[in-house]
Structures are given as structure tokens and as C-alpha cells.
Amino acid sequence: MKIAMYIPIFESLFSSENTEISHKVAERCSYYLGGSREDKIKNYDTVKKAYDIRSKLLHGDKLTEHNKPERNHNRFETQIEISIEIDNLTRILLTKVIMEDSEKFLAKDMSAFYKELLFY
């Protein structure tokens, strides 16, 4: 449930259209938080995994079963790992938004900001 409650935070900050939402949210979040290439990939993957769990949980779908433990969202240990990762990411994200960039996220049209993130 914690994962399900965090995803709307990411959606409200990083979505502007109704298409490809999970990809755009994960991509924009990872660009916004920055860091090394590896950091961006890890953050992207964390948001995508959390988004997948949240969507399946709230829509009544079956959680993904996979032979690799880290990709098996049906495995309780994997859910805990993703929950901890998204918890930390949410804390870092909200701290940065509030302390450094609150005015950017109050703009009426976020399209220019999102484009800047992609080509920074």
C-alpha cells in the first residue's frame, strides 16, 4: 500500500499527458534527480517497478511472476525492496522539490520544464 500511495506524488510532479505515463514519470524523475548514468537508470527502474506494482494492485491484476527474484513482483521480498527504494527516492525527490525548485513545479505549463530536463 505504501507504494500505491507514493506513485501519485510522482504523477503529480512529472506527468502532463495521459499517454505513456509510467515511462514519462520514471524518465522525468530520473532526469530531475540527476546523478551518474547508473543513478539515473536505477532511479528509472525503481519508479517503473513501483508503478507496475501499484497499477496491478489497484487494478486487481496479478503481480508479475519471473524466474529472476529481483523481477518477481509477486515475491514478498521483492516488494519490500521496491518499497524501501521508492521510499528513499520519494524522500530525496520531495526534499529537492521543496528546498530547491518549488517555483518550477508551480508553473501552469510544465512542458518547457520537462523538455529542459530531457536536454540538460
MMTF fields as JSON, N, C-alpha, C and O atoms, coordinates in Angstrom:
{
  "mmtfVersion": "1.0.0",
  "mmtfProducer": "UNKNOWN",
  "numBonds": 479,
  "numAtoms": 480,
  "numGroups": 120,
  "numChains": 1,
  "numModels": 1,
  "chainsPerModel": [1],
  "groupsPerChain": [120],
  "chainIdList": ["A"],
  "bondAtomList": [4, 2, 8, 6, 12, 10, 16, 14, 20, 18, 24, 22, 28, 26, 32, 30, 36, 34, 40, 38, 44, 42, 48, 46, 52, 50, 56, 54, 60, 58, 64, 62, 68, 66, 72, 70, 76, 74, 80, 78, 84, 82, 88, 86, 92, 90, 96, 94, 100, 98, 104, 102, 108, 106, 112, 110, 116, 114, 120, 118, 124, 122, 128, 126, 132, 130, 136, 134, 140, 138, 144, 142, 148, 146, 152, 150, 156, 154, 160, 158, 164, 162, 168, 166, 172, 170, 176, 174, 180, 178, 184, 182, 188, 186, 192, 190, 196, 194, 200, 198, 204, 202, 208, 206, 212, 210, 216, 214, 220, 218, 224, 222, 228, 226, 232, 230, 236, 234, 240, 238, 244, 242, 248, 246, 252, 250, 256, 254, 260, 258, 264, 262, 268, 266, 272, 270, 276, 274, 280, 278, 284, 282, 288, 286, 292, 290, 296, 294, 300, 298, 304, 302, 308, 306, 312, 310, 316, 314, 320, 318, 324, 322, 328, 326, 332, 330, 336, 334, 340, 338, 344, 342, 348, 346, 352, 350, 356, 354, 360, 358, 364, 362, 368, 366, 372, 370, 376, 374, 380, 378, 384, 382, 388, 386, 392, 390, 396, 394, 400, 398, 404, 402, 408, 406, 412, 410, 416, 414, 420, 418, 424, 422, 428, 426, 432, 430, 436, 434, 440, 438, 444, 442, 448, 446, 452, 450, 456, 454, 460, 458, 464, 462, 468, 466, 472, 470, 476, 474],
  "bondOrderList": [1, 1, 1, 1, 1, 1, 1, 1, 1, 1, 1, 1, 1, 1, 1, 1, 1, 1, 1, 1, 1, 1, 1, 1, 1, 1, 1, 1, 1, 1, 1, 1, 1, 1, 1, 1, 1, 1, 1, 1, 1, 1, 1, 1, 1, 1, 1, 1, 1, 1, 1, 1, 1, 1, 1, 1, 1, 1, 1, 1, 1, 1, 1, 1, 1, 1, 1, 1, 1, 1, 1, 1, 1, 1, 1, 1, 1, 1, 1, 1, 1, 1, 1, 1, 1, 1, 1, 1, 1, 1, 1, 1, 1, 1, 1, 1, 1, 1, 1, 1, 1, 1, 1, 1, 1, 1, 1, 1, 1, 1, 1, 1, 1, 1, 1, 1, 1, 1, 1],
  "groupList": [{"groupName": "MET", "atomNameList": ["N", "CA", "C", "O"], "elementList": ["N", "C", "C", "O"], "formalChargeList": [0, 0, 0, 0], "bondAtomList": [1, 0, 2, 1, 3, 2], "bondOrderList": [1, 1, 2], "singleLetterCode": "M", "chemCompType": "L-PEPTIDE LINKING"}, {"groupName": "LYS", "atomNameList": ["N", "CA", "C", "O"], "elementList": ["N", "C", "C", "O"], "formalChargeList": [0, 0, 0, 0], "bondAtomList": [1, 0, 2, 1, 3, 2], "bondOrderList": [1, 1, 2], "singleLetterCode": "K", "chemCompType": "L-PEPTIDE LINKING"}, {"groupName": "ILE", "atomNameList": ["N", "CA", "C", "O"], "elementList": ["N", "C", "C", "O"], "formalChargeList": [0, 0, 0, 0], "bondAtomList": [1, 0, 2, 1, 3, 2], "bondOrderList": [1, 1, 2], "singleLetterCode": "I", "chemCompType": "L-PEPTIDE LINKING"}, {"groupName": "ALA", "atomNameList": ["N", "CA", "C", "O"], "elementList": ["N", "C", "C", "O"], "formalChargeList": [0, 0, 0, 0], "bondAtomList": [1, 0, 2, 1, 3, 2], "bondOrderList": [1, 1, 2], "singleLetterCode": "A", "chemCompType": "L-PEPTIDE LINKING"}, {"groupName": "TYR", "atomNameList": ["N", "CA", "C", "O"], "elementList": ["N", "C", "C", "O"], "formalChargeList": [0, 0, 0, 0], "bondAtomList": [1, 0, 2, 1, 3, 2], "bondOrderList": [1, 1, 2], "singleLetterCode": "Y", "chemCompType": "L-PEPTIDE LINKING"}, {"groupName": "PRO", "atomNameList": ["N", "CA", "C", "O"], "elementList": ["N", "C", "C", "O"], "formalChargeList": [0, 0, 0, 0], "bondAtomList": [1, 0, 2, 1, 3, 2], "bondOrderList": [1, 1, 2], "singleLetterCode": "P", "chemCompType": "L-PEPTIDE LINKING"}, {"groupName": "PHE", "atomNameList": ["N", "CA", "C", "O"], "elementList": ["N", "C", "C", "O"], "formalChargeList": [0, 0, 0, 0], "bondAtomList": [1, 0, 2, 1, 3, 2], "bondOrderList": [1, 1, 2], "singleLetterCode": "F", "chemCompType": "L-PEPTIDE LINKING"}, {"groupName": "GLU", "atomNameList": ["N", "CA", "C", "O"], "elementList": ["N", "C", "C", "O"], "formalChargeList": [0, 0, 0, 0], "bondAtomList": [1, 0, 2, 1, 3, 2], "bondOrderList": [1, 1, 2], "singleLetterCode": "E", "chemCompType": "L-PEPTIDE LINKING"}, {"groupName": "SER", "atomNameList": ["N", "CA", "C", "O"], "elementList": ["N", "C", "C", "O"], "formalChargeList": [0, 0, 0, 0], "bondAtomList": [1, 0, 2, 1, 3, 2], "bondOrderList": [1, 1, 2], "singleLetterCode": "S", "chemCompType": "L-PEPTIDE LINKING"}, {"groupName": "LEU", "atomNameList": ["N", "CA", "C", "O"], "elementList": ["N", "C", "C", "O"], "formalChargeList": [0, 0, 0, 0], "bondAtomList": [1, 0, 2, 1, 3, 2], "bondOrderList": [1, 1, 2], "singleLetterCode": "L", "chemCompType": "L-PEPTIDE LINKING"}, {"groupName": "ASN", "atomNameList": ["N", "CA", "C", "O"], "elementList": ["N", "C", "C", "O"], "formalChargeList": [0, 0, 0, 0], "bondAtomList": [1, 0, 2, 1, 3, 2], "bondOrderList": [1, 1, 2], "singleLetterCode": "N", "chemCompType": "L-PEPTIDE LINKING"}, {"groupName": "THR", "atomNameList": ["N", "CA", "C", "O"], "elementList": ["N", "C", "C", "O"], "formalChargeList": [0, 0, 0, 0], "bondAtomList": [1, 0, 2, 1, 3, 2], "bondOrderList": [1, 1, 2], "singleLetterCode": "T", "chemCompType": "L-PEPTIDE LINKING"}, {"groupName": "HIS", "atomNameList": ["N", "CA", "C", "O"], "elementList": ["N", "C", "C", "O"], "formalChargeList": [0, 0, 0, 0], "bondAtomList": [1, 0, 2, 1, 3, 2], "bondOrderList": [1, 1, 2], "singleLetterCode": "H", "chemCompType": "L-PEPTIDE LINKING"}, {"groupName": "VAL", "atomNameList": ["N", "CA", "C", "O"], "elementList": ["N", "C", "C", "O"], "formalChargeList": [0, 0, 0, 0], "bondAtomList": [1, 0, 2, 1, 3, 2], "bondOrderList": [1, 1, 2], "singleLetterCode": "V", "chemCompType": "L-PEPTIDE LINKING"}, {"groupName": "ARG", "atomNameList": ["N", "CA", "C", "O"], "elementList": ["N", "C", "C", "O"], "formalChargeList": [0, 0, 0, 0], "bondAtomList": [1, 0, 2, 1, 3, 2], "bondOrderList": [1, 1, 2], "singleLetterCode": "R", "chemCompType": "L-PEPTIDE LINKING"}, {"groupName": "CYS", "atomNameList": ["N", "CA", "C", "O"], "elementList": ["N", "C", "C", "O"], "formalChargeList": [0, 0, 0, 0], "bondAtomList": [1, 0, 2, 1, 3, 2], "bondOrderList": [1, 1, 2], "singleLetterCode": "C", "chemCompType": "L-PEPTIDE LINKING"}, {"groupName": "GLY", "atomNameList": ["N", "CA", "C", "O"], "elementList": ["N", "C", "C", "O"], "formalChargeList": [0, 0, 0, 0], "bondAtomList": [1, 0, 2, 1, 3, 2], "bondOrderList": [1, 1, 2], "singleLetterCode": "G", "chemCompType": "PEPTIDE LINKING"}, {"groupName": "ASP", "atomNameList": ["N", "CA", "C", "O"], "elementList": ["N", "C", "C", "O"], "formalChargeList": [0, 0, 0, 0], "bondAtomList": [1, 0, 2, 1, 3, 2], "bondOrderList": [1, 1, 2], "singleLetterCode": "D", "chemCompType": "L-PEPTIDE LINKING"}, {"groupName": "GLN", "atomNameList": ["N", "CA", "C", "O"], "elementList": ["N", "C", "C", "O"], "formalChargeList": [0, 0, 0, 0], "bondAtomList": [1, 0, 2, 1, 3, 2], "bondOrderList": [1, 1, 2], "singleLetterCode": "Q", "chemCompType": "L-PEPTIDE LINKING"}],
  "groupTypeList": [0, 1, 2, 3, 0, 4, 2, 5, 2, 6, 7, 8, 9, 6, 8, 8, 7, 10, 11, 7, 2, 8, 12, 1, 13, 3, 7, 14, 15, 8, 4, 4, 9, 16, 16, 8, 14, 7, 17, 1, 2, 1, 10, 4, 17, 11, 13, 1, 1, 3, 4, 17, 2, 14, 8, 1, 9, 9, 12, 16, 17, 1, 9, 11, 7, 12, 10, 1, 5, 7, 14, 10, 12, 10, 14, 6, 7, 11, 18, 2, 7, 2, 8, 2, 7, 2, 17, 10, 9, 11, 14, 2, 9, 9, 11, 1, 13, 2, 0, 7, 17, 8, 7, 1, 6, 9, 3, 1, 17, 0, 8, 3, 6, 4, 1, 7, 9, 9, 6, 4],
  "groupIdList": [1, 2, 3, 4, 5, 6, 7, 8, 9, 10, 11, 12, 13, 14, 15, 16, 17, 18, 19, 20, 21, 22, 23, 24, 25, 26, 27, 28, 29, 30, 31, 32, 33, 34, 35, 36, 37, 38, 39, 40, 41, 42, 43, 44, 45, 46, 47, 48, 49, 50, 51, 52, 53, 54, 55, 56, 57, 58, 59, 60, 61, 62, 63, 64, 65, 66, 67, 68, 69, 70, 71, 72, 73, 74, 75, 76, 77, 78, 79, 80, 81, 82, 83, 84, 85, 86, 87, 88, 89, 90, 91, 92, 93, 94, 95, 96, 97, 98, 99, 100, 101, 102, 103, 104, 105, 106, 107, 108, 109, 110, 111, 112, 113, 114, 115, 116, 117, 118, 119, 120],
  "secStructList": [7, 2, 2, 2, 2, 2, 2, 2, 2, 2, 2, 2, 2, 2, 7, 7, 1, 1, 1, 1, 2, 2, 2, 2, 2, 2, 2, 2, 2, 2, 2, 2, 2, 7, 7, 7, 2, 2, 2, 2, 2, 2, 2, 2, 2, 2, 2, 2, 2, 2, 2, 2, 2, 2, 2, 2, 2, 2, 2, 6, 7, 7, 7, 7, 7, 7, 1, 1, 4, 4, 4, 7, 6, 6, 1, 2, 2, 2, 2, 2, 2, 2, 2, 2, 2, 2, 2, 2, 2, 2, 2, 2, 2, 2, 2, 2, 2, 2, 2, 2, 7, 6, 6, 4, 4, 4, 7, 1, 7, 7, 2, 2, 2, 2, 2, 2, 2, 2, 6, 7],
  "xCoordList": [0.826, 0.0, 0.863, 0.485, 2.032, 2.917, 3.3, 3.292, 3.629, 3.99, 2.824, 3.026, 1.632, 0.442, 0.202, -0.305, 0.556, 0.346, 1.424, 1.174, 2.611, 3.693, 3.555, 3.926, 3.043, 3.006, 2.259, 2.707, 1.146, 0.503, 1.416, 1.26, 2.35, 3.316, 4.129, 4.299, 4.628, 5.442, 4.606, 5.079, 3.368, 2.49, 2.2, 2.228, 1.925, 1.583, 2.761, 2.566, 3.974, 5.154, 5.642, 6.181, 5.463, 6.126, 5.226, 5.736, 3.915, 3.069, 2.287, 1.888, 2.08, 1.326, 0.333, -0.555, 0.485, -0.416, -0.952, -0.534, -1.878, -2.463, -1.89, -2.451, -0.799, -0.197, 1.192, 1.917, 1.549, 2.874, 3.245, 4.383, 2.299, 2.505, 3.655, 4.526, 3.674, 4.717, 6.106, 7.044, 6.238, 7.539, 7.936, 9.063, 7.017, 7.328, 7.646, 8.59, 6.879, 7.116, 8.486, 9.255, 8.79, 10.08, 11.235, 12.252, 11.082, 12.128, 12.366, 13.506, 11.308, 11.441, 11.984, 12.798, 11.538, 12.036, 13.535, 14.287, 13.967, 15.388, 16.242, 17.341, 15.751, 16.481, 16.525, 17.564, 15.401, 15.335, 16.297, 16.998, 16.33, 17.204, 18.674, 19.557, 18.928, 20.299, 21.19, 20.732, 22.477, 23.463, 24.149, 24.054, 24.832, 25.541, 24.546, 23.356, 25.053, 24.218, 23.592, 22.412, 24.39, 23.91, 22.821, 21.835, 23.002, 21.986, 20.66, 19.595, 20.741, 19.532, 18.821, 17.597, 19.583, 18.984, 18.34, 17.232, 19.034, 18.491, 17.203, 16.227, 17.191, 16.003, 14.85, 13.705, 15.147, 14.139, 13.531, 12.31, 14.382, 13.909, 13.076, 12.065, 13.504, 12.763, 11.355, 10.388, 11.236, 9.918, 9.061, 7.88, 9.637, 8.885, 8.38, 7.223, 9.231, 8.822, 7.71, 6.714, 7.89, 6.878, 5.567, 4.49, 5.663, 4.467, 3.751, 2.523, 4.511, 3.932, 3.194, 2.068, 3.827, 3.19, 1.915, 0.871, 2.005, 0.853, -0.298, -1.445, 0.001, -1.047, -1.732, -2.959, -0.938, -1.518, -2.332, -3.412, -1.824, -2.53, -3.877, -4.904, -3.873, -5.098, -6.089, -7.286, -5.595, -6.487, -6.874, -7.585, -6.405, -6.786, -6.087, -6.53, -4.986, -4.226, -3.31, -3.046, -2.839, -1.892, -0.498, -0.091, 0.228, 1.592, 2.485, 2.286, 3.469, 4.371, 5.142, 5.702, 5.159, 6.0, 7.122, 6.872, 8.339, 9.503, 10.506, 10.54, 11.324, 12.305, 13.468, 14.187, 13.678, 14.706, 14.067, 13.11, 14.575, 13.934, 13.717, 12.682, 14.672, 14.541, 13.453, 13.018, 13.009, 11.948, 10.625, 9.636, 10.59, 9.386, 8.609, 8.855, 7.673, 6.912, 5.91, 5.311, 5.729, 4.841, 5.548, 4.904, 6.851, 7.679, 7.679, 7.966, 7.361, 7.247, 8.547, 8.516, 9.68, 10.981, 11.23, 11.781, 10.82, 10.979, 10.107, 10.536, 8.9, 8.005, 8.607, 8.509, 9.221, 9.864, 11.023, 11.165, 11.847, 12.986, 12.506, 13.047, 11.501, 10.984, 10.355, 10.501, 9.661, 9.063, 10.121, 9.937, 11.215, 12.312, 12.948, 13.233, 13.169, 13.773, 12.897, 13.393, 11.588, 10.703, 10.51, 10.303, 10.573, 10.509, 11.695, 11.518, 12.89, 14.09, 14.043, 14.382, 13.626, 13.555, 12.538, 12.783, 11.416, 10.392, 10.922, 10.679, 11.63, 12.211, 13.193, 13.149, 14.071, 15.056, 14.342, 14.67, 13.378, 12.642, 11.921, 12.074, 11.143, 10.372, 11.258, 10.932, 12.369, 13.312, 13.852, 13.913, 14.245, 14.774, 13.704, 13.971, 12.499, 11.422, 11.124, 11.039, 10.966, 10.588, 11.719, 11.492, 12.93, 14.048, 14.694, 15.273, 14.604, 15.334, 14.464, 14.784, 13.387, 12.688, 11.185, 10.472, 10.687, 9.23, 8.577, 7.494, 9.227, 8.634, 8.498, 7.558, 9.411, 9.336, 8.11, 7.5, 7.759, 6.637, 5.291, 4.257, 5.295, 4.05, 3.636, 2.596, 4.436, 4.13, 2.844, 2.531, 2.113, 0.865, 1.135, 0.399, 2.182, 2.534, 3.926, 4.921, 3.978, 5.237, 5.998, 7.105, 5.422, 6.021, 7.453, 8.334, 7.694, 9.041, 10.017, 11.153, 9.582, 10.437, 10.792, 11.946, 9.799, 10.057, 11.014, 11.867, 10.865, 11.755, 13.185, 14.148, 13.316, 14.645, 15.294, 16.502, 14.529, 15.078, 15.696, 16.759, 15.024, 15.497, 16.774, 17.62, 16.934, 18.067, 19.062, 19.809, 19.083, 20.008, 21.402, 22.33],
  "yCoordList": [-1.203, 0.0, 1.256, 2.272, 1.19, 2.348, 2.739, 3.918, 1.749, 2.011, 2.682, 3.648, 2.188, 2.738, 4.197, 4.981, 4.557, 5.922, 6.887, 8.088, 6.383, 7.246, 7.618, 8.726, 6.739, 6.973, 8.255, 8.946, 8.615, 9.892, 11.113, 12.113, 11.042, 12.134, 12.277, 13.383, 11.165, 11.18, 11.627, 12.392, 11.148, 11.545, 13.041, 13.702, 13.57, 14.991, 15.886, 16.995, 15.425, 16.22, 16.039, 16.977, 14.849, 14.548, 14.066, 13.551, 14.211, 13.829, 15.042, 15.896, 15.097, 16.207, 15.727, 16.475, 14.489, 13.916, 12.59, 12.119, 12.001, 10.735, 9.532, 8.439, 9.703, 8.594, 8.304, 9.211, 7.049, 6.6, 7.183, 7.602, 7.208, 7.887, 7.28, 8.011, 5.968, 5.374, 5.643, 5.908, 5.577, 5.855, 7.317, 7.604, 8.237, 9.664, 10.037, 10.787, 9.529, 9.833, 9.31, 10.029, 8.063, 7.482, 8.22, 8.492, 8.542, 9.236, 10.639, 11.014, 11.402, 12.774, 12.816, 13.676, 11.899, 11.827, 11.534, 12.181, 10.568, 10.212, 11.351, 11.59, 12.062, 13.227, 14.331, 14.959, 14.568, 15.63, 15.377, 16.288, 14.152, 13.838, 13.818, 14.049, 13.542, 13.609, 12.515, 11.43, 12.825, 11.852, 11.209, 11.684, 10.135, 9.416, 8.682, 8.596, 8.165, 7.38, 6.205, 5.901, 5.553, 4.406, 4.83, 4.117, 5.998, 6.514, 6.746, 6.387, 7.347, 7.636, 6.348, 6.256, 5.368, 4.078, 3.407, 2.881, 3.419, 2.81, 3.507, 2.843, 4.843, 5.595, 5.341, 5.184, 5.301, 4.989, 3.617, 3.469, 2.621, 1.257, 1.178, 0.478, 1.899, 1.895, 2.437, 1.833, 3.571, 4.165, 3.246, 3.051, 2.682, 1.776, 0.553, 0.163, -0.05, -1.232, -0.868, -1.582, 0.249, 0.676, 0.985, 0.631, 1.637, 1.97, 0.695, 0.619, -0.295, -1.564, -2.248, -2.715, -2.302, -2.92, -2.168, -2.779, -0.863, -0.039, -0.235, -0.407, -0.21, -0.36, -1.712, -1.803, -2.749, -4.09, -4.256, -4.847, -3.743, -3.84, -3.119, -3.683, -1.888, -1.097, -1.507, -1.245, -2.152, -2.593, -4.061, -4.596, -4.704, -6.079, -7.108, -8.253, -6.707, -7.652, -8.496, -8.177, -9.566, -10.439, -9.822, -9.329, -9.85, -9.334, -10.228, -11.441, -9.615, -10.312, -11.414, -11.209, -12.576, -13.673, -13.86, -13.924, -13.946, -14.063, -14.975, -15.068, -15.648, -16.566, -15.835, -16.434, -14.557, -13.765, -13.091, -12.334, -13.348, -12.808, -11.298, -10.825, -10.528, -9.075, -8.574, -7.428, -9.406, -9.018, -9.694, -9.489, -10.491, -11.198, -10.328, -10.385, -9.526, -8.613, -9.339, -8.738, -10.625, -11.418, -11.891, -12.358, -11.767, -12.213, -11.13, -9.968, -11.505, -10.551, -9.784, -8.576, -10.46, -9.814, -8.733, -7.677, -9.002, -8.012, -6.794, -5.661, -7.02, -5.914, -5.049, -3.823, -5.669, -4.916, -4.094, -2.919, -4.697, -3.982, -2.767, -1.671, -2.961, -1.858, -0.794, 0.399, -1.214, -0.276, 0.595, 1.805, -0.007, 0.745, 1.696, 2.849, 1.215, 2.053, 3.25, 4.373, 3.022, 4.13, 5.076, 6.273, 4.567, 5.399, 6.37, 7.571, 5.848, 6.696, 7.696, 8.867, 7.235, 8.107, 9.231, 10.374, 8.91, 9.913, 10.962, 12.156, 10.528, 11.451, 12.41, 13.618, 11.875, 12.694, 13.655, 14.839, 13.138, 13.933, 15.104, 16.247, 14.832, 15.894, 16.925, 18.112, 16.485, 17.43, 18.373, 19.583, 17.835, 18.667, 19.609, 20.792, 19.097, 19.938, 21.079, 22.233, 20.779, 21.796, 22.779, 23.987, 22.269, 23.123, 23.888, 24.953, 23.362, 23.982, 24.469, 25.484, 23.779, 24.039, 24.208, 23.965, 24.608, 24.674, 25.579, 25.268, 26.701, 27.616, 26.984, 27.299, 26.109, 25.441, 24.539, 24.409, 23.918, 22.984, 23.668, 23.002, 24.982, 25.739, 26.379, 27.034, 26.197, 26.778, 26.175, 25.012, 26.968, 26.488, 25.479, 24.503, 25.712, 24.803, 24.24, 24.963, 22.951, 22.301, 21.765, 21.245, 21.884, 21.299, 21.777, 20.967, 23.063, 23.598, 23.037, 22.7, 22.937, 22.39, 20.936, 20.534, 20.148, 18.743, 18.603, 17.716, 19.484, 19.453, 19.812, 19.204, 20.781, 21.146, 19.971, 19.767, 19.209, 18.057, 17.056, 16.492, 16.85, 15.88, 16.32, 15.486, 17.615, 18.095, 18.903, 19.704, 18.712, 19.419, 18.901, 19.369],
  "zCoordList": [0.0, 0.0, 0.0, -0.584, 0.66, 0.679, -0.747, -1.103, -1.546, -2.942, -3.665, -4.401, -3.465, -4.121, -3.724, -4.526, -2.511, -2.048, -2.55, -2.648, -2.867, -3.346, -4.82, -5.207, -5.631, -7.076, -7.451, -8.367, -6.799, -7.154, -6.959, -7.66, -6.029, -5.864, -7.141, -7.654, -7.652, -8.863, -10.066, -10.906, -10.144, -11.252, -11.222, -12.26, -10.049, -9.974, -10.326, -10.824, -10.076, -10.395, -11.826, -12.413, -12.398, -13.659, -14.791, -15.786, -14.678, -15.815, -16.287, -15.495, -17.586, -18.155, -19.211, -19.62, -19.646, -20.631, -20.095, -19.038, -20.838, -20.418, -21.156, -21.069, -21.873, -22.602, -22.064, -21.656, -22.068, -21.623, -20.261, -20.049, -19.357, -18.08, -17.283, -16.81, -17.127, -16.283, -16.849, -16.097, -18.169, -18.781, -18.58, -18.176, -18.858, -18.725, -17.284, -17.031, -16.354, -14.94, -14.512, -13.875, -14.86, -14.484, -15.15, -14.513, -16.416, -17.16, -16.603, -16.325, -16.444, -15.956, -14.537, -14.202, -13.715, -12.34, -12.323, -11.594, -13.12, -13.124, -13.671, -13.171, -14.694, -15.195, -14.153, -13.952, -13.49, -12.488, -11.334, -10.893, -10.85, -9.722, -10.129, -9.303, -11.398, -11.907, -11.364, -11.006, -11.31, -10.864, -12.052, -13.184, -11.774, -12.82, -13.719, -13.416, -14.806, -15.721, -14.969, -15.145, -14.136, -13.35, -12.371, -12.186, -11.742, -10.813, -11.542, -11.041, -12.717, -13.488, -13.896, -13.812, -14.333, -14.723, -13.526, -13.629, -12.375, -11.158, -10.729, -10.379, -10.754, -10.364, -11.333, -10.908, -12.627, -13.63, -13.353, -13.33, -13.144, -12.879, -11.599, -11.554, -10.561, -9.296, -9.487, -9.025, -10.164, -10.383, -11.249, -10.959, -12.305, -13.183, -12.416, -12.57, -11.596, -10.823, -9.84, -9.724, -9.137, -8.17, -8.888, -8.407, -10.024, -10.808, -11.24, -11.188, -11.663, -12.093, -10.943, -11.112, -9.784, -8.618, -8.25, -8.021, -8.195, -7.834, -8.814, -8.399, -10.108, -11.113, -11.011, -11.054, -10.876, -10.785, -9.507, -9.529, -8.409, -7.134, -7.202, -6.825, -7.678, -7.685, -8.768, -8.647, -9.83, -10.9, -10.778, -11.628, -9.723, -9.475, -10.34, -10.425, -10.991, -11.811, -10.944, -9.785, -11.528, -10.848, -10.929, -11.981, -9.819, -9.819, -10.661, -10.729, -11.301, -12.199, -11.487, -10.41, -12.107, -11.617, -12.625, -13.829, -12.15, -13.015, -12.333, -11.106, -13.133, -12.54, -11.888, -11.089, -12.201, -11.525, -10.316, -10.476, -9.104, -7.898, -7.922, -7.453, -8.459, -8.457, -9.399, -9.281, -10.326, -11.266, -10.935, -11.64, -9.883, -9.484, -8.495, -7.29, -9.001, -8.154, -7.269, -6.377, -7.515, -6.692, -5.415, -4.476, -5.393, -4.261, -3.181, -3.467, -1.953, -0.857, -0.643, -0.407, -0.722, -0.517, -1.566, -1.257, -2.81, -3.881, -3.603, -3.82, -3.129, -2.795, -1.688, -1.74, -0.7, 0.383, -0.169, 0.169, -1.007, -1.607, -2.4, -2.252, -3.232, -4.045, -3.151, -3.413, -2.104, -1.165, -0.497, -0.367, -0.079, 0.545, -0.465, -0.141, -1.685, -2.723, -3.059, -3.156, -3.238, -3.604, -2.421, -2.621, -1.208, -0.009, 0.011, 0.219, -0.205, -0.22, -1.368, -1.196, -2.524, -3.694, -3.478, -3.863, -2.872, -2.589, -1.617, -1.793, -0.616, 0.366, -0.317, -0.082, -1.152, -1.865, -2.823, -2.885, -3.558, -4.533, -3.871, -4.302, -2.834, -2.199, -1.522, -1.507, -0.964, -0.363, -1.428, -1.209, -2.581, -3.66, -4.206, -4.419, -4.432, -4.962, -3.998, -4.418, -2.724, -1.739, -1.458, -1.392, -1.294, -0.893, -2.049, -1.832, -3.276, -4.379, -5.533, -6.151, -5.832, -7.091, -6.972, -7.946, -5.843, -5.675, -6.719, -7.214, -7.058, -8.034, -9.419, -10.147, -9.786, -11.088, -11.18, -12.241, -10.059, -10.056, -9.849, -9.812, -9.714, -9.594, -10.914, -10.986, -11.951, -13.264, -13.827, -13.575, -14.583, -15.192, -16.297, -16.445, -17.068, -18.157, -17.885, -17.929, -17.607, -17.251, -18.463, -18.315, -19.649, -20.851, -21.075, -21.362, -20.95, -21.165, -20.138, -20.474, -18.903, -17.85, -18.137, -17.991, -18.546, -18.853, -20.037, -20.054, -21.021, -22.186, -21.752, -22.22, -20.874, -20.366, -19.647, -19.773, -18.909, -18.212, -19.195, -18.937, -20.307, -21.298, -21.969, -22.295, -22.182, -22.972, -22.164, -22.726, -20.876, -19.983, -20.174, -19.513]
}
